[in-house]
Amino acid sequence: MATGTIKKITEKGFGFINDGQQDIFFHLSSLDGVTFDQLVEGQTVEFETEKSDRGLRAVRVTTSE
């Protein structure tokens, strides 16, 4: 699994994770073992990536604590 930091969270149920090289989109449906309300900007998370028709997106996002 990759590790990154929550860069931005929106009220619409999605956000972006920065992996140190790029910002990667994630949606609340991609969370694993954590709720959207538990995430905060600046928090470290673990995730996997997959390609979508709009580019790279994070899946199976979970907290790394």
C-alpha positions in Angstrom: 0.0 0.0 0.0 1.1 3.6 -0.7 1.1 6.3 2.0 0.1 9.9 1.6 -1.4 12.9 3.2 -5.0 14.2 2.9 -4.5 17.4 1.0 -8.2 18.5 0.5 -11.6 17.3 1.7 -14.8 18.7 0.2 -18.3 18.7 1.6 -19.4 16.7 -1.5 -17.8 13.5 -0.3 -14.5 13.4 -2.1 -11.0 14.8 -1.7 -7.4 14.5 -2.7 -4.4 12.7 -1.3 -0.9 13.8 -1.9 1.6 11.0 -2.2 4.7 13.3 -2.3 4.6 13.5 -6.1 1.0 14.2 -7.2 -2.5 14.7 -5.9 -4.7 11.6 -6.2 -8.5 11.8 -6.2 -10.6 9.7 -3.7 -14.3 9.3 -3.1 -16.0 8.4 0.2 -17.0 5.1 -1.4 -13.3 4.2 -1.5 -12.8 4.2 2.2 -12.0 1.0 4.1 -12.5 0.8 7.9 -12.8 4.6 8.3 -15.7 7.0 7.7 -15.5 10.2 5.7 -16.2 12.2 8.9 -13.1 10.8 10.6 -10.7 12.2 7.9 -9.0 15.5 8.3 -6.7 17.5 6.1 -3.1 16.8 6.9 -3.8 13.3 8.1 -1.7 10.4 6.9 -3.5 7.6 5.1 -2.7 4.4 3.3 -4.3 3.5 0.0 -4.0 1.7 -3.3 -4.4 3.2 -6.7 -6.2 2.3 -9.9 -6.7 3.9 -13.2 -10.0 5.4 -14.1 -11.3 7.1 -17.2 -10.3 10.4 -15.5 -6.9 9.4 -14.3 -5.5 7.8 -11.2 -7.7 7.4 -8.1 -7.2 6.1 -4.6 -9.1 3.1 -3.5 -9.2 1.1 -0.2 -8.2 4.3 1.7 -7.6 3.7 5.4 -5.9 5.5 8.3 -2.3 4.5 9.0 -2.5 5.0 12.7 
